[in-house]
Amino acid sequence: MATETGGLTQLGRETGMPASPEEAVLERVPAPHRDADYVVRFTCPEFTSLCPMTGQPDFAHLVIDYVPDAWLVESKSLKLFLTSFRNHGSFHEDCTLSVAMRLRDLLAPKWLRIGGYWYPRGGIPIDVFWQTGAAPEGVWIPDQGVPPYRGRG
């Protein structure tokens, strides 16, 4: 795990896709405005994993919001981490929470939430939501902007 911009191992370098989420390297950089509370949002509308039972692909729209403390996640490492789920077999709930827990453990943010909006399998969409607790007072937390399933687009 890199802790400063000089210690980053992936940014600015050719980096292959990790074989699994466990092998993926998430990196962090110092937050530049520790004196202010603000929200960082990552939207991944094409998240892919595999059904652990059938091996068929599952698709989700992930929205990750967090209020940094000392660290920001380095975005290329996040992209590679999320991509590492492409060949990973796990249920929707596990995928969503695994992403959230890795970010929580890496960043120790003041607040973090994830919305996993999964596309239907067997005719049933599954949405998974988790957050670390109440958001800091006074921070603007926008709606995640993903409507209930009615044929997402």
C-alpha positions in Angstrom: 0.0 0.0 0.0 1.5 3.3 -1.0 1.0 6.2 1.4 2.5 9.1 -0.6 2.4 10.1 -4.2 6.1 9.2 -4.5 5.3 5.6 -3.4 2.6 5.0 -5.9 3.2 1.8 -7.9 0.5 2.0 -10.6 -0.1 5.6 -11.6 1.9 6.6 -14.6 2.9 3.1 -15.3 1.5 0.3 -17.5 -0.4 -1.9 -15.1 -2.3 -5.1 -15.9 -5.6 -6.1 -14.5 -5.3 -7.9 -11.2 -6.4 -11.5 -11.2 -8.6 -11.1 -8.2 -9.8 -8.5 -5.7 -7.4 -10.0 -3.1 -4.4 -9.4 -5.4 -5.5 -5.9 -6.4 -3.4 -3.1 -4.9 -5.4 -0.1 -3.6 -3.3 2.9 -3.1 -3.9 6.2 -1.3 -2.6 9.7 -1.4 -2.6 12.5 1.2 -5.9 14.5 1.3 -5.0 18.1 0.5 -7.7 19.8 2.5 -7.9 18.1 5.9 -9.4 21.3 7.3 -12.6 20.9 5.3 -15.3 18.3 5.1 -16.3 17.4 1.5 -17.7 14.5 -0.3 -15.7 12.5 -2.9 -17.9 10.4 -5.3 -16.9 7.6 -7.6 -19.5 6.2 -10.0 -18.9 2.9 -11.7 -21.9 2.2 -14.0 -20.3 -0.9 -15.5 -19.2 -3.0 -12.5 -19.0 -6.7 -13.4 -18.6 -9.8 -11.4 -19.5 -13.5 -11.8 -22.3 -15.4 -10.2 -20.6 -17.9 -7.8 -23.1 -20.6 -8.6 -23.4 -20.4 -12.4 -20.3 -18.4 -13.5 -22.5 -16.1 -15.5 -21.8 -12.4 -15.5 -23.5 -10.0 -13.1 -23.7 -6.3 -13.7 -24.1 -3.4 -11.3 -24.0 0.4 -11.1 -21.9 1.3 -8.0 -21.9 4.7 -6.3 -19.2 5.3 -3.7 -19.3 8.4 -1.5 -16.9 9.3 1.2 -15.7 12.2 3.4 -11.9 12.0 3.6 -9.9 12.4 6.7 -6.1 12.0 6.0 -6.3 10.0 2.7 -7.8 9.9 -0.7 -8.0 6.7 -2.8 -5.8 6.9 -5.9 -8.3 6.6 -8.7 -6.3 4.4 -11.1 -5.8 1.8 -8.3 -9.6 2.0 -7.6 -10.4 1.4 -11.2 -8.1 -1.6 -11.3 -9.5 -2.9 -8.0 -13.1 -2.7 -9.3 -12.1 -4.3 -12.6 -10.6 -7.2 -10.6 -14.1 -8.4 -9.8 -14.7 -9.2 -13.4 -13.5 -12.8 -13.0 -14.5 -13.1 -9.4 -17.4 -15.2 -8.3 -19.3 -13.8 -5.4 -22.9 -12.8 -4.5 -24.0 -9.2 -4.9 -24.0 -8.5 -1.2 -20.4 -9.8 -0.8 -19.1 -7.8 -3.8 -20.7 -4.6 -2.6 -19.5 -4.9 1.0 -16.0 -6.1 0.0 -15.5 -2.9 -2.0 -16.7 -0.8 0.9 -14.7 -2.6 3.6 -11.4 -2.4 1.6 -11.9 1.4 1.1 -12.8 1.8 4.8 -9.8 -0.1 5.9 -7.4 1.7 3.5 -8.7 5.3 4.0 -10.2 5.4 7.5 -12.5 8.1 6.2 -14.7 10.3 8.3 -17.7 8.7 6.5 -18.3 6.3 3.6 -21.3 4.8 1.9 -21.8 2.6 -1.1 -24.9 1.9 -3.2 -24.7 -1.3 -5.3 -27.5 -1.2 -7.8 -27.5 -4.6 -9.4 -29.2 -5.4 -12.7 -31.8 -8.3 -12.7 -30.8 -11.9 -12.6 -33.8 -14.2 -12.7 -36.0 -11.2 -13.0 -35.1 -9.7 -9.6 -32.8 -6.7 -9.2 -30.8 -6.6 -5.9 -29.7 -3.3 -4.5 -27.2 -3.3 -1.6 -26.5 -0.3 0.6 -24.1 0.2 3.4 -22.5 3.2 5.3 -20.1 3.6 8.2 -22.6 5.7 10.2 -24.0 9.2 10.2 -22.4 11.7 7.8 -20.5 14.6 9.4 -22.9 17.4 10.3 -23.1 20.2 7.7 -21.7 18.1 4.8 -23.8 18.2 1.6 -24.5 14.5 0.7 -26.2 14.5 -2.7 -28.7 11.7 -3.7 -26.9 8.9 -5.5 -29.2 9.6 -8.5 -30.0 6.0 -9.3 -33.7 5.4 -9.5 -35.4 2.2 -8.4 -35.3 -0.5 -11.1 -37.7 0.0 -14.0 -35.4 -0.9 -16.8 -32.3 1.2 -15.9 -30.6 3.2 -18.5 
